Amino acid sequence: MRKRAKTLLDKAYKKYPNGTVLFSGHGGVNKILITLILGKPPVYIKQLGHLNNTAVCIFEIKEDKKHIIHLLNCTRHLNSFSQNI
């Protein structure tokens, strides 16, 4: 699965080097994508802990591999939604 996730990231970066790309996935795939973006080995998945359902993660992917994490495992959108019900 890690190899497929890396291929997906590589293709997205090649096709949209200056664009915005949205990935939506389940926790396991999302954790693999996070380890790849951070340049961490597969065992780092255990250190990530639980990713909440509907959590939002925002990364800025750079060609020089100095990626930036803008948001990780954020569920603030759920708070504003539940207040409007």
C-alpha positions in Angstrom: 0.0 0.0 0.0 2.9 2.4 0.7 4.2 1.9 -2.8 0.8 2.8 -4.3 0.5 5.8 -2.1 4.0 7.0 -3.1 3.0 6.6 -6.8 -0.1 8.6 -6.2 1.8 11.5 -4.6 4.4 11.4 -7.3 1.8 11.5 -10.1 -0.1 14.3 -8.4 3.0 16.4 -7.9 4.1 15.9 -11.5 0.7 16.7 -12.9 0.0 19.7 -10.6 3.3 21.1 -9.5 1.9 24.5 -8.6 -1.7 23.4 -8.1 -3.9 22.4 -5.2 -4.8 18.7 -4.9 -7.3 17.2 -2.5 -7.0 13.6 -1.4 -9.7 11.9 0.6 -9.1 8.6 2.2 -9.4 6.2 5.1 -7.2 6.4 8.2 -4.7 3.8 7.1 -4.0 5.3 3.7 -3.9 8.8 5.3 -1.3 7.7 7.8 0.8 6.2 5.0 0.5 9.5 3.0 1.6 11.4 6.1 4.7 9.3 6.6 5.6 9.7 3.0 5.1 13.5 3.1 7.2 13.7 6.3 9.8 11.4 4.9 9.4 9.0 7.8 9.8 5.2 7.8 6.7 3.0 7.9 7.1 2.3 11.6 6.3 6.0 12.2 2.6 5.2 11.6 2.4 3.9 15.2 3.6 7.3 16.5 0.9 9.1 14.7 -1.8 7.7 16.9 -5.4 7.9 15.9 -6.7 10.0 13.1 -10.2 11.2 13.7 -13.0 10.5 11.3 -13.5 13.4 8.9 -10.3 15.0 10.2 -8.6 17.5 7.9 -4.9 17.6 7.2 -3.3 20.2 5.0 0.2 19.9 3.6 2.2 22.1 1.4 4.3 19.8 -0.8 7.6 21.3 -2.0 9.9 20.1 -4.8 12.9 20.4 -2.4 11.1 18.0 0.0 10.9 20.7 2.7 7.2 20.1 3.1 5.0 22.2 5.5 2.2 20.9 7.7 -0.5 23.5 8.0 -3.1 21.4 9.7 -3.0 17.8 11.1 -6.0 15.8 12.3 -8.2 18.9 12.7 -11.9 18.4 13.5 -12.9 22.0 14.3 -15.4 21.9 11.4 -17.4 19.4 13.4 -17.8 21.9 16.3 -19.3 24.6 14.1 -21.6 22.1 12.4 -23.0 20.8 15.7 -23.7 24.3 16.9 -25.8 25.0 13.9 -28.1 22.0 14.4 
